[in-house]
Amino acid sequence: MGNDCTHYLLKDLRILDVTNGPSGSYASKLFASSGAAVTKIVSTVYYPNLFRDDNKYLLYYSNPSKKDAAIRSLLSEQKWDLIIKDSHSCGQQLSSQAIQILNQKEDLVCITIQFPEEVDVDEEQSLQAIAGWRTSTGDPEKEPLTIGGYPAAYLVGAHAATAGLFALLERNWTDKGREVYIDALIIAVSALEGAYSKFKAAQIVHHRVGNRHRYMAPMAIFPTIDGNAFIGAPVDEQWDLFTRWMGVENKSHWNTNDGRLNHYEEIESLILGWSKKMTKEELFETGQAFRMPFGKVQTFEELDDCPQLQHRQLISHKNGGKYILPPFKISKHQLNSSTSYSKPPVESWNKLRIIDLTSMWSGPYCSRLLADQGAEVIKVEAPHRPDGIRANQDNQAPFFRELNRNKKGVTLDLRKESDQEILMDLIESSDVLIENYSPRVMKNFGLTSEVLRQRNEQLIIISLSAFGQTGPYRDFVGYGPTLEAMSGIASLTFYQDETPWLPGFSISDIGAGIHGAFALGATLFSRSIYGAGFTIDVSQYETAIQFIGDRIIEGNKSQPPDKKVFEQSIADLVRNLRLDFYIGIKGEPTLGMPWKSEGWERHSKLAAPLLGEHNDEIKKRKKGDRYEILYY
């Protein structure tokens, strides 16, 4: 095992935060949580946020002119690696003198978070409204719901922090900084499970479907003796077992997911009568024992007593306060010996090789962000079990195209020794291996981190799982709604009767993906300076908890009063040309990159791969070719 370096990995970085809204504060929080020295400039009327401002130095100013003077003084007299700004007009924009000083700092990375003019400084409600979140969440017969916490703002902040790390990594190669513009609207729309790409491709519109999953059944919240539980049996084999557990006779029209979706009211009425006879803990534990993605709906007060979170020490109590740690754990592995082969140092994006064993959403989103930058990403799928996001459409499924553009595809059956050896040959010349299996799977393949490091000591291994690689829930299964129910998000999303409601899409999936990308960026940055390999453990459960971190620390369940905000659906966004999008190499439209910067490519170089499309190119490579980079 390596040494835990999560809290000091970025200790040599100095960050200046001059933002006005929660997204920028969350971006600098991620840096501070990873050891960077963060200074945030705030007004004297600013009340520190106990979640976002932890581990920061707050510099107060009394009026706008004092703020600009402070910024100019800090920029002139001190060395900074990164400055974070936003476009909110409520805070004074930088003066021409401050901008002139910025322009003279050739090695400074500058991040600007750009919001549509309809988004106010609080960001959350207005961003959810104009990005189509509210039109996707709630009872179709009632007013739409705003999802509790700060999920939209913190998603934007996590993207801003990740882009900053990518630019800092690039600075290690070039000695030059850059200006990066973060597109808050594209990021918020990216959370909608491919809704934009689906609409562009087939005019499919996201409507509110109630307190259940949009595409799988049964997947919904049900009452129990002592609260509520999320019940999910979306796979056909699980459904057969579930009917026997409930003691009901299965019906032929329930035997497929489409059949269960078409008859969800009939099925949910049966589950409703059954679930009320059991406790939520009983349902959760038994369902998970059957490998079903059940979850107990928890309030934020109940999170303190969760054995998984206690084991992983996500929430800590000290000095009379409560603190929430990042949703990832990073271990550093020093190089103990000289290996027979050594991959040359990475000095550009297209010399970065990533082996991508992930499927569905969180992992493919994480790796696609690096593929868009120019890294070579090799997507590995089992020939007998391809990525479920292909949805029986191979590479024509719109969401698959959005998540997997700019990647190469190969099929490997990791149950076979010969295919494992091909994977190990690839690992020898790779920088990163990313996987999102349940923790037991890689061990069952015999592909533990110790085995992988025997072939490549410098490898960065990143695992994105539902509950993390350790703890009593480590082998439990979870879909996005499982984790949104357990994290407290559902309990903070409600109508007047306070029944917990699921978001109309999985915000924890993209949340895990972007937090994984941040952790990966941090390790790549550190490795480029100090060497060593790293292991990253990302918990999707803990990622979802970040979105309500303020509420956990403040102990406040009340929702902010609804504002009169301008709402848009995905159809509105397309009609009004509000979003940047790719026209891929084969003419397919997908949502654009979440950021823009001069020199960072914006056009797709590779279409999302057919299943096994690059088998011949990759599998037939000779041993002596193991270090050759596959350029586009």
Long-range contacts (C-beta under 8 A, 24 or more apart in sequence): 1-331, 2-331, 2-332, 2-333, 2-334, 2-533, 2-534, 2-535, 3-331, 3-332, 4-329, 4-330, 4-331, 5-330, 5-331, 5-332, 5-526, 5-534, 6-33, 6-34, 6-325, 6-326, 6-328, 6-329, 6-330, 7-33, 7-34, 7-35, 8-34, 8-35, 9-34, 9-35, 9-330, 9-332, 9-522, 9-523, 9-526, 10-34, 10-35, 10-36, 10-522, 10-525, 10-526, 11-35, 11-36, 11-37, 12-529, 13-37, 13-81, 13-82, 13-168, 14-39, 14-78, 14-79, 14-80, 14-81, 14-82, 15-39, 15-80, 15-81, 15-82, 15-83, 15-84, 16-41, 16-71, 16-74, 16-75, 16-80, 16-82, 16-83, 16-84, 17-41, 17-56, 17-83, 17-84, 18-67, 18-71, 18-83, 18-84, 18-85, 18-91, 18-94, 19-84, 19-85, 19-86, 19-88, 19-91, 19-113, 20-86, 20-88, 20-90, 20-91, 20-121, 21-86, 21-88, 21-113, 21-115, 21-121, 21-122, 21-123, 21-153, 22-49, 22-52, 22-122, 22-123, 22-124, 22-150, 22-153, 22-154, 22-157, 23-86, 23-113, 23-123, 23-153, 23-154, 23-156, 23-157, 23-160, 23-184, 24-84, 24-85, 24-86, 24-113, 24-157, 24-160, 25-49, 25-52, 25-53, 25-157, 26-52, 26-150, 26-153, 26-154, 26-157, 26-158, 26-161, 27-84, 27-111, 27-113, 27-157, 27-158, 27-160, 27-161, 27-164, 28-56, 28-84, 28-161, 29-53, 29-54, 29-55, 29-56, 29-157, 30-157, 30-158, 30-161, 30-326, 30-518, 31-82, 31-161, 31-164, 32-56, 33-325, 33-326, 34-326, 34-522, 39-74, 41-67, 41-70, 41-71, 41-74, 43-67, 49-550, 50-321, 50-322, 50-550, 50-553, 50-554, 51-324, 51-549, 51-550, 51-552, 51-553, 51-554, 52-549, 52-550, 54-323, 64-92, 67-91, 67-92, 68-92, 68-94, 68-95, 68-97, 68-98, 71-98, 72-97, 72-98, 72-101, 75-101, 75-102, 75-105, 76-101, 80-105, 80-108, 81-108, 81-109, 81-168, 82-108, 82-109, 82-110, 82-111, 82-164, 82-167, 82-168, 83-108, 83-109, 83-110, 83-111, 84-111, 84-113, 84-160, 84-164, 85-110, 85-111, 85-112, 85-113, 86-112, 86-113, 86-114, 86-115, 87-112, 87-113, 87-114, 87-115, 88-115, 88-120, 88-121, 90-120, 90-121, 91-121, 105-177, 106-176, 106-177, 107-171, 107-175, 107-176, 107-177, 108-177, 109-164, 109-167, 109-168, 109-171, 109-177, 109-178, 109-180, 110-177, 110-178, 110-179, 110-180, 111-160, 111-163, 111-164, 111-167, 111-180, 111-182, 112-179, 112-180, 112-181, 112-182, 113-156, 113-157, 113-160, 113-182, 113-184, 114-181, 114-182, 114-183, 114-184, 115-184, 115-185, 116-184, 116-185, 116-578, 118-565, 118-566, 119-184, 120-563, 122-560, 123-150, 123-152, 123-153, 123-156, 123-184, 124-149, 124-150, 124-151, 124-152, 124-153, 124-560, 125-560, 125-562, 125-563, 125-565, 126-563, 126-565, 126-566, 127-152, 127-153, 127-156, 127-184, 127-185, 127-188, 128-152, 128-188, 129-565, 129-566, 129-567, 129-568, 130-185, 130-565, 130-566, 130-567, 130-568, 131-185, 131-188, 131-189, 131-191, 131-192, 131-568, 131-573, 132-189, 132-192, 132-195, 132-206, 132-568, 132-569, 132-570, 132-572, 132-573, 133-188, 133-191, 133-192, 133-503, 133-504, 133-505, 134-567, 135-206, 135-207, 135-208, 135-567, 135-568, 135-569, 135-570, 136-192, 136-195, 136-206, 136-207, 136-208, 136-503, 136-504, 136-505, 137-208, 137-493, 137-501, 137-502, 137-503, 137-504, 137-505, 138-208, 138-495, 138-501, 138-504, 139-208, 139-210, 139-211, 139-495, 140-207, 140-208, 140-209, 140-210, 142-495, 144-208, 144-567, 145-493, 145-494, 145-495, 145-501, 146-493, 146-559, 146-562, 147-489, 147-492, 147-493, 147-503, 147-507, 148-488, 148-489, 148-491, 148-492, 148-493, 148-494, 148-548, 148-551, 148-559, 149-488, 149-489, 149-492, 149-547, 149-548, 149-549, 149-550, 149-551, 150-547, 150-548, 150-549, 150-550, 151-191, 151-489, 151-503, 151-507, 151-511, 151-547, 152-188, 152-191, 154-511, 154-546, 154-547, 155-187, 155-188, 155-191, 155-507, 155-510, 155-511, 155-514, 156-182, 156-184, 156-187, 156-188, 158-511, 158-514, 158-515, 158-518, 159-187, 159-514, 159-594, 159-595, 161-518, 162-369, 162-514, 162-517, 162-518, 162-521, 163-594, 163-595, 163-597, 165-518, 165-521, 165-522, 165-524, 165-525, 166-373, 166-521, 167-597, 168-525, 169-521, 169-524, 169-525, 169-528, 170-349, 172-525, 172-528, 172-529, 173-346, 173-347, 173-348, 173-528, 178-597, 178-598, 178-599, 179-597, 179-598, 180-595, 180-596, 180-597, 180-600, 181-595, 181-596, 181-597, 182-594, 182-595, 183-580, 183-592, 183-593, 183-594, 183-595, 183-596, 185-578, 185-579, 186-579, 186-580, 186-591, 186-592, 186-593, 186-594, 187-594, 189-570, 189-573, 189-579, 189-591, 190-365, 190-510, 190-591, 190-594, 191-505, 191-507, 191-510, 192-505, 192-570, 193-361, 193-399, 193-505, 193-506, 193-509, 194-398, 194-399, 194-402, 194-403, 195-505, 195-570, 196-570, 196-573, 196-574, 196-579, 196-581, 196-591, 197-398, 197-399, 197-401, 197-402, 197-589, 197-590, 197-591, 198-398, 198-399, 199-570, 199-571, 199-574, 200-398, 200-574, 200-581, 200-589, 200-590, 201-398, 201-588, 201-589, 202-398, 205-569, 205-570, 205-571, 206-504, 206-505, 206-569, 206-570, 208-504, 209-504, 211-499, 211-501, 211-502, 212-264, 212-268, 212-502, 213-479, 213-481, 213-502, 214-504, 214-505, 215-257, 215-261, 216-257, 216-261, 216-479, 217-257, 217-260, 217-261, 217-264, 217-267, 218-242, 218-260, 218-264, 218-267, 218-268, 218-271, 219-293, 219-479, 219-481, 220-264, 220-268, 220-271, 220-502, 221-297, 221-485, 221-490, 221-499, 221-500, 221-501, 221-502, 222-268, 222-271, 222-272, 222-275, 222-276, 223-272, 223-275, 223-276, 224-275, 224-276, 224-278, 224-279, 224-280, 224-283, 225-276, 225-277, 225-278, 225-279, 225-280, 226-279, 226-280, 226-281, 227-280, 227-296, 227-297, 228-280, 228-297, 228-485, 228-490, 228-499, 228-500, 229-275, 229-280, 229-283, 229-284, 229-294, 229-295, 229-296, 229-297, 229-485, 230-293, 230-294, 230-295, 230-296, 230-297, 230-481, 230-482, 230-485, 230-486, 230-490, 230-502, 231-271, 231-275, 231-283, 231-287, 231-294, 232-287, 232-292, 232-293, 232-294, 232-295, 232-479, 232-481, 232-482, 233-292, 234-293, 234-479, 238-290, 238-291, 238-292, 241-290, 241-292, 242-290, 242-292, 245-286, 245-290, 246-270, 246-271, 246-274, 247-274, 248-274, 288-473, 288-476, 288-477, 291-477, 292-477, 293-477, 293-478, 293-479, 293-481, 293-482, 294-482, 295-478, 295-481, 295-482, 295-483, 295-485, 295-486, 296-485, 296-486, 297-485, 297-486, 297-490, 297-491, 297-500, 298-485, 298-486, 298-487, 298-488, 298-491, 299-488, 299-491, 299-557, 300-488, 300-491, 300-492, 300-548, 300-551, 300-552, 300-555, 300-557, 301-555, 302-488, 303-487, 303-488, 303-545, 303-552, 306-486, 307-471, 307-472, 307-473, 308-467, 308-468, 308-471, 308-472, 308-473, 308-541, 309-542, 309-545, 311-470, 311-471, 311-472, 312-468, 312-470, 312-471, 312-539, 312-542, 314-539, 314-542, 314-545, 315-552, 321-553, 322-552, 322-553, 323-553, 324-545, 324-546, 324-549, 324-552, 324-553, 326-515, 326-519, 326-546, 327-512, 327-515, 327-538, 327-539, 327-540, 327-542, 327-543, 327-545, 327-546, 328-515, 328-516, 328-518, 328-519, 328-536, 328-537, 328-538, 328-539, 328-542, 329-468, 329-536, 329-537, 330-519, 330-522, 330-523, 330-534, 330-535, 330-536, 330-537, 331-534, 331-535, 331-537, 332-526, 332-532, 332-533, 332-534, 333-453, 333-457, 333-532, 333-533, 333-534, 333-535, 334-532, 335-457, 335-458, 335-531, 335-532, 335-533, 336-457, 337-457, 339-456, 339-457, 341-428, 341-429, 341-626, 341-627, 342-458, 343-428, 343-429, 343-430, 343-431, 343-456, 343-458, 343-627, 344-627, 345-528, 346-431, 346-524, 346-528, 348-374, 349-373, 349-374, 349-375, 350-374, 350-375, 350-376, 350-629, 350-631, 350-632, 351-629, 352-376, 352-431, 352-432, 352-524, 353-378, 353-426, 353-429, 353-430, 353-431, 353-432, 353-629, 353-630, 354-378, 354-430, 354-431, 354-432, 354-433, 354-434, 355-380, 355-423, 355-426, 355-427, 355-430, 355-432, 355-433, 355-434, 356-380, 356-407, 356-434, 357-433, 357-434, 357-435, 357-436, 357-437, 358-434, 358-435, 358-436, 358-464, 359-387, 359-388, 359-389, 359-436, 360-387, 360-388, 360-389, 360-436, 360-509, 361-389, 361-403, 361-480, 361-506, 361-509, 361-510, 361-513, 362-436, 362-464, 362-509, 362-510, 362-511, 362-512, 362-513, 362-516, 362-540, 363-434, 363-435, 363-436, 363-464, 363-513, 363-516, 364-389, 364-403, 364-404, 364-513, 365-403, 365-509, 365-510, 365-513, 365-514, 365-517, 366-434, 366-462, 366-464, 366-512, 366-513, 366-514, 366-516, 366-517, 366-520, 367-407, 367-434, 368-403, 368-404, 368-405, 368-406, 368-407, 369-513, 369-514, 369-517, 369-594, 370-432, 370-517, 370-520, 371-405, 371-406, 371-407, 372-405, 372-406, 372-593, 372-601, 373-600, 373-601, 374-601, 374-632, 376-408, 376-629, 376-630, 376-631, 376-632, 377-406, 377-407, 377-408, 378-407, 378-408, 378-409, 378-410, 378-426, 378-614, 378-618, 378-630, 379-404, 379-407, 379-408, 379-409, 379-410, 379-609, 380-410, 380-411, 380-412, 380-423, 381-409, 381-410, 381-411, 381-412, 381-611, 381-612, 382-411, 382-412, 382-413, 382-414, 383-411, 383-412, 383-413, 383-611, 383-612, 384-413, 386-411, 386-611, 390-611, 394-610, 394-611, 395-607, 395-608, 395-609, 395-610, 395-611, 395-613, 398-588, 398-590, 400-608, 401-584, 401-588, 401-590, 401-607, 401-608, 402-590, 402-591, 403-608, 404-608, 404-609, 405-582, 405-584, 405-590, 405-604, 405-606, 405-607, 405-608, 406-604, 406-605, 406-606, 406-632, 407-606, 407-608, 407-609, 408-606, 408-609, 408-613, 408-614, 408-617, 408-618, 408-630, 409-609, 409-610, 409-611, 409-612, 409-613, 409-614, 410-612, 410-614, 410-615, 410-618, 410-619, 411-611, 411-612, 411-615, 414-445, 414-447, 415-445, 420-445, 420-446, 420-447, 422-618, 422-619, 423-447, 424-452, 424-455, 425-621, 425-623, 425-626, 426-618, 426-626, 427-452, 427-455, 427-456, 427-459, 428-455, 428-456, 428-626, 429-456, 429-626, 429-627, 429-628, 430-456, 430-459, 431-458, 431-459, 431-460, 431-524, 432-459, 432-460, 432-461, 432-462, 432-520, 432-524, 433-459, 433-460, 433-461, 433-462, 434-461, 434-462, 434-463, 434-464, 434-516, 434-520, 435-461, 435-462, 435-463, 435-464, 436-463, 436-464, 436-465, 437-463, 437-465, 438-465, 438-466, 438-475, 438-477, 439-463, 439-465, 439-469, 439-474, 439-475, 440-475, 449-535, 453-533, 456-533, 457-533, 458-527, 458-531, 458-532, 458-533, 459-533, 460-520, 460-523, 460-524, 460-527, 460-533, 460-534, 460-535, 460-536, 461-533, 461-534, 461-535, 461-536, 462-516, 462-519, 462-520, 462-523, 462-535, 462-536, 462-538, 463-535, 463-536, 463-537, 463-538, 464-512, 464-513, 464-516, 464-538, 464-540, 465-537, 465-538, 465-539, 465-540, 466-539, 466-540, 466-541, 467-539, 467-540, 467-541, 468-537, 468-538, 468-539, 468-541, 468-542, 469-537, 470-537, 473-541, 478-540, 478-541, 479-506, 480-505, 480-506, 480-507, 480-508, 480-509, 480-540, 481-506, 483-508, 483-540, 483-541, 483-543, 483-544, 484-508, 484-544, 486-541, 486-544, 487-541, 487-544, 487-545, 487-547, 487-548, 488-545, 488-548, 488-551, 488-552, 489-544, 489-547, 489-548, 491-557, 492-548, 492-551, 492-557, 492-559, 494-559, 507-544, 507-547, 508-540, 508-541, 508-543, 508-544, 509-540, 511-540, 511-543, 511-544, 511-546, 511-547, 512-538, 512-539, 512-540, 512-543, 515-543, 515-546, 584-608, 605-632, 606-632
